[in-house]
């Protein structure tokens, strides 16, 4: 398994179980998470604490599900289908 596939698989699993320590360990300290749209969550979230706060927000977690079909990886990018 490519190390980036393993990284993303671990991070997705941590997200679905609410394991913020594992999620944080998988993110770069200088992460910028961009969320498109025009609602209150739209815009950029800078740094691990801001990204974790966004990902764990109550307004979109109650009915969230995640079905990964495939993960494609190179040494610099990952795509989740």
C-alpha positions as CSV (number, residue, x, y, z in Angstrom):
1,X,0.0,0.0,0.0
2,X,1.3,3.4,-0.9
3,X,2.1,5.5,2.2
4,X,-0.2,8.3,1.2
5,X,-3.1,5.8,0.8
6,X,-2.3,4.6,4.3
7,X,-2.2,8.2,5.6
8,X,-5.6,9.1,4.1
9,X,-7.2,5.8,5.1
10,X,-6.1,6.4,8.7
11,X,-7.3,10.0,8.7
12,X,-10.7,9.1,7.2
13,X,-11.1,6.4,9.8
14,X,-10.2,8.8,12.6
15,X,-12.6,11.4,11.2
16,X,-15.5,8.9,11.3
17,X,-14.8,7.9,14.9
18,X,-14.0,11.4,16.2
19,X,-10.3,10.7,16.9
20,X,-8.9,14.2,16.8
21,X,-5.4,13.2,17.9
22,X,-5.0,10.9,14.8
23,X,-6.5,13.5,12.5
24,X,-4.2,16.2,13.8
25,X,-1.2,13.9,13.4
26,X,-2.1,13.4,9.7
27,X,-2.2,17.2,9.0
28,X,0.6,19.6,8.2
29,X,0.9,22.4,10.9
30,X,0.5,25.0,8.2
31,X,-2.6,23.5,6.6
32,X,-5.1,25.7,4.9
33,X,-8.5,24.0,4.4
34,X,-10.7,25.7,1.8
35,X,-14.4,25.2,2.0
36,X,-16.4,26.7,-0.9
37,X,-19.8,28.1,-0.7
38,X,-21.6,31.1,0.8
39,X,-22.7,29.8,4.1
40,X,-21.1,30.5,7.5
41,X,-18.6,27.6,7.0
42,X,-17.3,29.0,3.7
43,X,-13.8,30.3,3.4
44,X,-10.4,29.3,4.6
45,X,-9.5,27.6,7.9
46,X,-5.8,28.1,8.8
47,X,-3.9,25.7,11.1
48,X,-4.8,22.4,12.7
49,X,-7.0,23.8,15.5
50,X,-9.2,25.7,13.0
51,X,-9.5,22.7,10.7
52,X,-10.4,20.4,13.6
53,X,-13.0,22.9,14.8
54,X,-14.5,23.0,11.3
55,X,-14.5,19.2,10.8
56,X,-16.1,18.6,14.2
57,X,-18.7,21.3,13.9
58,X,-22.2,20.2,15.1
59,X,-23.9,21.7,12.0
60,X,-22.8,19.0,9.6
61,X,-21.8,15.9,11.5
62,X,-25.2,14.5,12.6
63,X,-26.1,13.0,9.2
64,X,-22.6,12.6,7.6
65,X,-21.6,9.4,6.0
66,X,-18.5,8.5,4.0
67,X,-18.3,5.7,1.4
68,X,-14.9,5.5,-0.1
69,X,-14.9,3.7,-3.5
70,X,-11.2,4.1,-4.3
71,X,-8.1,6.0,-3.3
72,X,-5.5,7.0,-5.9
73,X,-2.1,8.2,-4.7
74,X,1.3,9.5,-5.9
75,X,4.1,10.8,-3.9
76,X,2.6,14.3,-3.9
77,X,-1.2,13.9,-4.3
78,X,-4.1,11.8,-3.2
79,X,-7.6,11.6,-4.7
80,X,-10.5,9.9,-2.9
81,X,-13.4,8.7,-5.0
